[in-house]
Amino acid sequence: MPMAINLNRFDLTTLRLFVAAVDTGSLTAGAERLDISLAAASKRIAEMEAHVGAPLLERSKRGVVPTDPGLTLMPHAVEMVSRLEQLALAMGDVKRGTGGHLRLWANTSAFGGFLPALLARYAQAHPSVVFDLEDAISEDAVRAVARGTAELAVIGENTPAEGLQTLVCHVDELVLMLPASHALAAASREGAPLSSGASVAPVPLHTLLGHDLVAFGRSTSLTRQLAAAAEAAHRPLRIRAQVRSFDAMARMVSAGLGLAVLPREGALPYVRALGMVLAPISGMRCERRLLLAMRDRERLTPAAQAFVRLALPTPA
C-alpha cells in the first residue's frame, strides 16, 4: 500500500525555498533569497523529495529545473507561499494601523504614461493604503503576479499571461519621436517651418525602418510590437541603442543617435524640453493597449480591488 503523504512534512520554509529555486533556476540563489546556507537548503529539498518519493528538482551545471513531480508541486507551492505573504502583509497592516497594501508591478509604458496620475487619484481616495510598486518589464511583472509577489501588474497586451485574468486598462498611440532638425521633420503638412512639438505628416513604416532606432530591450512588449511590424514588412529592425527609460530614450534621440517609437503619453513630457517632434506612423498598427493582470479578481485584497475599479475605463 502506498505511503500516505504527511502534510506536516511540507513546512512553509521548504516550500518557499522550492519556489525560489524554480523561480531563479538555482538552488544557490533560492537559498540566498531566504538567507539560509546552501547545505541547509539542499538538506531541506532532499528531505521533501524523500517524503514524496520522487525527485522534485533536476540538477545540472546550469542550475535546477523542476521535474514532472516538481511541476505538479509548483502551482500548489506558489499558492501557499502567496497566501502566506498576503497573511504577513495583512497582519503587518493591522499592527501598523494602515489600510492595506497595494502590491503593483508595471512596465515602463505605464509608469511613463497614465499610471502616476492614476496612483495619485487612488492615494487621495485611499490615503491609508501603503504602496509597494515596481517598475519592471511585462514578463517579470507577470511572473511576480503568478508567484504572489504582486497582486496586480500592468503589462503590454502582447505579453503571455497564461493562467492570469487580464483586463484592458489603458489605450495609447505609438508615435515616432525625432529631433525638430531631422529631415523627416523638415516641414509640416502645409510646408511651414516646424516649432518644437509641432505635428508632421505620418511617416511610413518602411521609411522609419530605414533609420537607426533607440529602443527598449528586445524582450520588452513595446519592442516586440515594433519587431513584429518590421517582420511583417520583411524589413530588419535597426536598433542602435537599447535603454531602460523614456528619459534615456529621449536624450539619445535628442543627441542624434537614432529615432524612437514610443507611446504618445510617454513622449509628450520631452517634446518641448528637448526640441522634439512627434510624427504619426502609417503602415502598422499603432494602438498600444495595456492590460491589468491578476490571478483572480474575486480573491484580491480590498486595496487591490479598489485599484481595479478605479483603473478600468468602463465597468467590467
N, C-alpha and C positions, 0 to 999 in steps of 0.2 A: 504494500500500500504506500503511495507517495507520501513523503514527509509533509506535514502541514506547514504553511508559512506562518511564522510568529510575527505579528505586526510590531511587537515590542523591539524587534531587531532592526527595524527601519527608523533609526534615530534621525532627527532633523539635520544634525550637523553633517552626517554622511550623505544624506540626500542633497543638501546644499553643495557639498563637495562634488558629488557626481554631476550635478547640473553645471557647476562652474567648470569642471574638467571638459565636459562635452562642449560647452559654450566657447571656451578658449582653445579647444583642441590640444590641451596639455594638462597633465596631472600636476606638473610643477606649478603652472600658472594658476590652476584651480586651488592648490594648497596655499599659494601666496595670497590669493584673494580672500581666503578665510583665515589667514595668518596662523597656519599650522605647518609643521615640518613636513617635508616630503615623505619621510619614513612613516610618520603618523598617518598621512593621507593614504599611502599605499596599504597600510595595515587595515584602515577602515574599509577601503574598497574591497580588499581581499576577503575580509570577514563577511561583507554583504554578499559577495559572489559565492562564497562557500555556503551561506544560508540559502540563497536562491538555487544553487546547484548548477550555475552556468556562468561563464564569463560575461561581464557587462561592458567591459572596455577592451578594445583591441589595441595593443600597444605596439609601436614601431619607433624608428629613429625620428620620424616626422611628428610624433606626438601620439594622441589617442583619438579613436573614433568609437562610437557605440556599436556593439554587436547587435544582432537581431533581438536578443533578450533586452539589451540595453535600450534599443529603440522602443520596445514595449514599455519599459520602465519610465522613459524620459517624460512623456506628457503628464503622467501621474506625479512624478517628482516635481516638475515645473509647477503644477497646480498647487501642490502642498507648500513649496517654497514661496510661491507668490502669495498664498493666503497667510503664511507666517509673516512675510514682510508687511502686508497690509495690517495684520494684527499689531505688529510692533509700531507702525506709524499711528494707528488709531489710539493705542494706549499712550503713545508719546504726546499726541494731541490732547488727550484727556489730562495728562499730567501738566502740560503747559497751558491748558485752557484755551487752545486755539480751535478754530472752526473746521479743521480738516486739512488735508494735503492735496494739492493739485500736482500730480506727477505726470509731466508732459514732455515728450521729446518731439522736436520738429526740425524740418530741413531748413536750409538757408533761405530758400524762396519764401518760406513762411515768416521767418524772423526778419527778413529784409523787406517784407511787404505788409500784409494785413495783421499779423499776429500781435505786435506790440500794442496797437490801438485796441484790439480785442481784449488783451490781457488787462489793459488799463480800465476798460469798462467792467470787466469781471472783478477786478480788485475793488472798484468803487462799490459794486453790488455785494461783494462778499469780503469785507475788509479783514476778517479774522482767519481767512484761509492762507496757509503757507504755500508758496510756490516752490516746486522742485523742477526746474527747467533744464533742458539740454539741447544744444544745437548740434545736430548730427545728420549724416546722410540718411536718406529714406530707408535703406536696407537695415542700417543699425537701429533706427527708430522702430522698425517692425520687429526686429529681434528683441528689443527692450520690452515691447508690449507682450510678445509671445512668452518671454521669460518672467514677466511680472515685475521687471524693474520699473516700468512705466505703466500707467493705466491707459494713457492716450498718446497717439502720435499723429502728427501732420506730415503726410508723405505725398510724393508725386503719384499721379494716377497709374503710371506705367511700372509701379513697384510691385513685385509679387508679395501678396499678403495672405497666403493660404491659411485658413483657419481663423482669420480675423474678420470682424464686421467692419465695413467701410462705408462712409457717407461723404458726399461732396460737401466741402465746407467753404470753398473759395474758387473763383474763376478769374483768371487774369489773361493778358495777351503777351505773347512773345514779340519783342521788337529788336531791332538792330541798333546798337549804340556805336557811334563813331564820332571822331573829332569834327568840329564845325569846319575845319580846314580841309577835310578829306575830299577827294574828288567826287565821291558819291553824294556828298552834301554840298556841292558847289552852288546849287540854285534850288529854289523852291519850285513847286509845280508851276507857278506863274513866271518863273525865271528871275525873281528878285533875289538880292543877296540875303543870306540867312543870318539870323541872330541866334545866340545860344538858346537851345531848347526849341527852336522852330521845327515845324514838320517838313518832311521831304516826301517826294514821291516814293511809292513802295519799291523796295529793292528785290528783284527776283532771286529766288534761291540759288540758281546756277551762278549768278553774279556774286552773291555772298560767298559761295563755296570756292570762288577763285581767290579769296583773300585769306591771310593768316588770321587765326582766331585766338582770343583769350577765353578760356572756359574753365569750368569746374572739372574735377577729376572725371575720368571716363566712366566710373561706376555710378555717378550721381544720376538721378532721374532726369534732370534737366539736360545734361549732356547726352544721355541715352536717347532722349526725344529728338535732339538735333542730329545725332548719329543715324537714327532711323530714317529721318528725312533725307540725309545725304545718301544713304544706301539705296533708298527708293529712287533717287535721282541718278544713281550709278556714278556718283562723284565721291572722291575722298574728302575726309574732314581734316583740314589743315590746322591742327591745334598747335600753336606755337608756345603757349604757356598755360599751365594749369594752376589755378589759385583756389583759395578756400573761402573767399568772402566777396560780396559785391563791391566793397570798398577797394580791395586789391584789384579786382577786375576793372573797375572804372579808372583807377590810376594807371594801370598798364595800358588801357586804351588811350587815355589822355597823353601818355608818353609816346604813342605811335607804334606800339609793339603788336598791334592787331586790333581787330574788331571784336565785338561781343554780342551774343544773343542772350537776352535775359528778360524776365518779366517786366512789364512796364512799371509796375509799382516799385520794384526794386531799383529801377534805373532813374526814376524821377529825382531823388534827392541829389544826384550827382550831375544832373544836366547843367544847371546854371552855375554851380560851384566850379565845375571843371571845363566849361565851354563845350559841352557835348551836344549832339543832335541825335534824336531818336527817329528811326525810319521804320515804317511797317514792312513786313516781309510778305512777298507773294510766292506762290508755288509750293507752300507747305501748310500744314495745319498749325496755326499759331495759338489756338486756345490752350491755355495752361490751367489744368484743373488740379486742385489739391484736395486730398481726402483726409478725413479724420478716421483713424483706425483704432479699434478697441477689441478686446476679446469677447465681451458680452455686455451690451448696453444695459441690460436689466440688472446686472450684478455690479455695476460701477458704484463707487462710493458716492455719497451725496455731493461732495465737492466736484467730482468728475462729471456727474450727471448735470449739474448746474452749468458747467462749461459747455457741454454738448448742446444743451438747449440754447445757449447764447451764441454758439458758433454756427449753428445751422442756419442758412439763409431762409429756409422755409421749414415748417413743421414736418418732422419725419417719424 
